[in-house]
Amino acid sequence: MKSKFWKRLLIAFACLVVLGLAGLLAFFKLVQHRIASRLAPPVLKHEALTVPDLPYRTLDGALHRVSASKGRVVFLNLWGTWCVQCVAEMPTVQKLYDHYRNDSRVEFLIVSRLDSPWAVRSYASRNHLDLPFYVTRDDDVPGTMYLGQFPATFIYARDGSIAAQHAGASDWSDKSVVNFIERLKAQ
């Protein structure tokens, strides 16, 4: 008699946990959708800032540095799968990447902080994204790249300086971003 009670209690508790997790996931999706529906284009002003070199790793572990991309315009997005705003803007980053996919003068570095390579791969697969994803350790991000909010996006000029930086989610597929990158390519 007692074992049936505990078994039923355990089943009821498991159901509550599953329902709670499902509710939390639904809430996360709702917030993500609300943010995505309100994204505005970023306001990009040319700045020419120097920043220490950022190391990052491929999802297979190979070490790279942003300085190796000198000579190209670089779109660097620091994000995380745990960040609702980051996830909300990612489809617009994918659209911008699709626009420049075959342009060797533009490079995309979508660098996750605080995520494992497995978590990034899983996120990309679930959301049908084929961006060039990378990871970095929090300790490797230079202090000047902490903008107080995530995501943090940096656009590098061909000379290796940061031409623009933006904190928070935006619509990166907007024509104004393409025009900004085109101007940097021409310099």
N, C-alpha and C positions, 0 to 999 in steps of 0.2 A: 504494500500500500504506500509506504513512504517513498519507495523508489519511483513509483509512477508520479507522485507529486513532484519530486525533484526533477524528473525527466521533463514533465510539462512546464515546470518553472524555467528550466534551462532552455527549452524550445521557445517559450514566450520571450525570454530575455534575448535570445539570438534574433528573433523576429524584430524586436525593438531596435536592436543594434543595426540590422540591415535596413530597416525603415529610416532610422536616423541618418545613416550614411547616404541612402538614396535621397533623402530630403536635403542634406548638405550639398550633395552633387547638383541637385536641381537648383538650389539657391545659387551656387557658384555659376552655373550656366546662365541663369537669369541675370545676374550681375554682369557677367561677361557680355551678354547680348545687349544690355542697356548701355554699357560703355561703348561697345562697337557701333551701336546705332547713333551715337553722339560724337564720334571722332571728327575732329576738324584737322585740316592740313596744318603742318607745323609752320611757324614763322621762322624762316631761315635767313639770318643776316651773316654775311661773310665776315669772319673774325680773324683768322690766321694766328692760332694759339699753338704753342709748343707744349708737348706733353711727353712724359717718359714713355719708353717703349712698353707696350702691353704684351706679355707672353700669353699664349693660349694653346690649347691642344685639340687635335682632331679627336673624333669620337673613338678612334683606335689608339690614341695616346701619343701621337707624334707631336713634338713641340714646334711651335712657330712663333714668330713675332710680327707685330704690325709693321715694323720698319722694313720687312722683306717685301712689302707691297708698294714701296716708294716708286713713283712713276705712274701709278694708277690712282684713280679716284676710289676711295674706300668708304663703303657704307658699313659702319660698325654699330651693332645693336647689342647692348648689355641687357639681358633679360633673364627670366626664370620661369619654369613651368608652374611655380607656386604663386606667381604674380598675376592677378586678374587683369590688370591693365595691359601687361605684356602679351598675354594670351589673346586679349581682345583686338590688339592692333596687328597681330601676326598675319592674318589674311591680307592686309594691305601691304605689308612688307613682302609677302609672296608675290603680289601683283607687280610691285616695283622690280623685284628680282626677275620676274618673267620678262619684263620689258628690257632688261639689260643682260639677260642670260647669256647671250652670245657675243657680248661686247667685251673684248679682252682689256679694254681701258678702264673698266669698272669692276671692282671686286666687292663681294659681300662677305662680311664676317658676322655671323649671328652667334654671339658668344654667351652661353649660359653661365650664370654664377649660382653656386650652391646646388647644382644638379649633377647627378652622375651621368656618364654617357648613356647608360641604359635608360634613364628617365627621359633624356632628350630624344633618343631613338623612338621610344614608346610614344611620346607626345607627337612627334613628327608623323609616325605611322598612323596613329589614330585620327589625325587631322589632315592627312593627305598633303603634307608639306614636303617639298624637296629642296628647301633652302640649304645653303652650306652652313650646317650647325657645328659649333665648337663648344668647348668648356674651358673655364679658367677657375683658378682658386681665388677665393676672396682676398687673400693676402697679396696676390699678384696684381690686383687692380690699383693703379696709382691713385693717390689721394685726390689729385686734380680731376679724376674721372668720376668721383662721387658727386652726383648732382642733387642729392637729397631726395630723389624719387626714382622709381623704376617704372618703365624701362628708361634707360639712358642711351641716347643715340648720338653718334659722332660721325660727321662726314669729313673725311680727309681730302685735302687737295693733293695734286700729283707730287708736290714738293715734300710731302710727309707732314705738313702742319694740319691742324684741325681747322677746317674752314667754317664749320658750324657745329653746334651741339644743342641737344634738345632733351629736356626731362619730361617724362610722362608719355601717355599714349597719344598717337596721332594717326592721321590718314596718310600714310607714306605713298599711296598710289596716286596722289593728287598731281596734276600737271605742274604745279609750282615746284615740286620736288624734282621732277624730271628736268625742268628748265634750269634749276640750280645746279644739278649734276652736269648738264650739258655745258653750262658756262665754265664749270671747273675743268671739264675735259678739254675745252678750247684754250685754257691758259697754259 
